[in-house]
């Protein structure tokens, strides 16, 4: 059975929009976040950014943390019937309960929910392909040429040129699933 890994932040959850609204950067939108280190360029340390994201998850209902792809629940329900679905994320330990609540609230079905520790690659898990938005995933995919990366277009990765044969750009979760399985919404 094909195991499809799906990232949480930026693929399933629109964390950046919610975090911007929760921060001192309310005047910015997700479209303004054109670099992976956007928060550091706006005087956030990596630790402050991490706390901001953790606080956003802890207050996800008040913050209006929405799904990134509006048909995610229907799509994953359909996908789960024929494929193994693993949600793989680098969320901090103190956010695990909130992530689980959020997935339940939005009726997101999956087989596995994997929280990846620091220093580990998502590609080290038993998946055949990964749907992710992180520029770091591109570098990781190069080390795992037998696994495919479907890079979801986001403002922070749109300027990255991809030349590897195992990395594909997609518009969103639905586009990625369609390319992997031919399942459409």
Residue pairs with C-beta under 8 A, 6 or more apart in sequence:
1 83
1 84
2 83
2 84
2 128
2 129
2 180
2 181
3 83
3 84
3 85
3 86
3 126
3 127
3 128
4 79
4 83
4 84
4 85
4 86
4 127
4 128
4 129
4 130
4 131
4 177
4 180
4 181
5 86
5 87
5 88
5 114
5 122
5 125
5 127
5 129
5 130
5 131
5 132
6 12
6 76
6 85
6 86
6 87
6 88
6 110
6 130
6 131
6 173
7 87
7 88
7 89
7 122
7 130
7 131
7 132
7 133
7 134
7 137
7 152
8 15
8 87
8 88
8 89
8 91
8 99
9 15
9 16
9 53
9 89
9 91
9 133
10 16
10 68
10 132
10 133
10 134
10 152
10 154
11 68
11 69
11 131
11 132
11 133
11 152
11 173
12 67
12 68
12 69
12 72
12 87
12 103
12 108
12 173
13 65
13 66
13 67
13 68
13 102
14 30
14 65
14 66
14 67
14 68
15 53
15 56
15 57
15 65
16 30
16 33
17 29
17 30
17 66
18 56
18 60
18 63
18 64
18 65
18 66
19 52
19 53
19 56
19 63
20 26
20 28
20 29
20 30
20 33
21 63
21 64
22 52
22 55
22 56
22 59
22 63
23 52
25 39
25 42
30 154
30 155
31 155
32 38
32 155
33 154
33 155
33 156
34 155
34 156
34 158
34 159
35 41
35 156
36 134
36 135
36 136
36 156
36 157
38 156
39 48
39 49
39 52
40 46
40 49
44 52
50 92
53 92
53 95
54 92
54 94
54 95
56 63
56 65
57 65
57 91
57 95
57 98
57 99
57 102
58 94
58 95
58 98
60 98
60 101
60 102
61 105
65 102
67 73
67 106
67 108
68 152
68 172
68 173
69 75
69 172
69 173
69 174
71 174
71 185
72 106
72 108
72 173
73 106
73 107
73 108
73 109
74 185
75 173
75 174
75 177
75 183
75 185
76 85
76 108
76 109
76 110
77 107
77 109
78 183
78 185
79 85
79 177
79 181
79 183
80 109
80 110
80 111
82 181
82 183
83 181
84 111
84 112
85 109
85 110
85 111
85 112
86 110
86 111
86 112
86 113
86 114
86 125
86 127
87 103
87 108
87 110
87 112
87 113
87 114
88 114
88 116
88 122
88 125
88 127
88 130
89 99
89 114
89 115
89 116
90 115
90 116
90 118
90 122
91 99
91 115
93 115
96 115
99 113
100 113
103 110
103 113
114 125
116 122
116 125
121 140
121 143
121 144
122 130
122 132
122 137
122 140
123 130
123 140
123 141
123 143
123 144
123 147
127 147
128 147
128 148
129 147
129 148
129 149
129 150
129 180
130 137
130 141
130 147
130 148
130 149
130 150
131 150
131 152
131 170
131 173
131 176
131 177
132 149
132 150
132 151
132 152
133 151
133 152
133 153
133 154
133 156
133 157
134 157
135 156
135 157
135 160
137 149
137 151
138 149
138 151
138 157
138 160
138 162
138 164
138 167
140 149
141 147
141 148
141 149
141 164
141 166
141 167
142 164
144 166
145 164
145 165
145 166
146 166
147 166
148 166
148 167
148 168
148 180
149 166
149 167
149 168
150 168
150 169
150 170
150 176
150 179
150 180
151 157
151 162
151 167
151 168
151 169
151 170
152 170
152 171
152 172
152 173
152 176
153 169
153 170
153 171
153 172
162 168
162 169
168 179
170 176
170 179
174 184
174 185
177 183
178 184
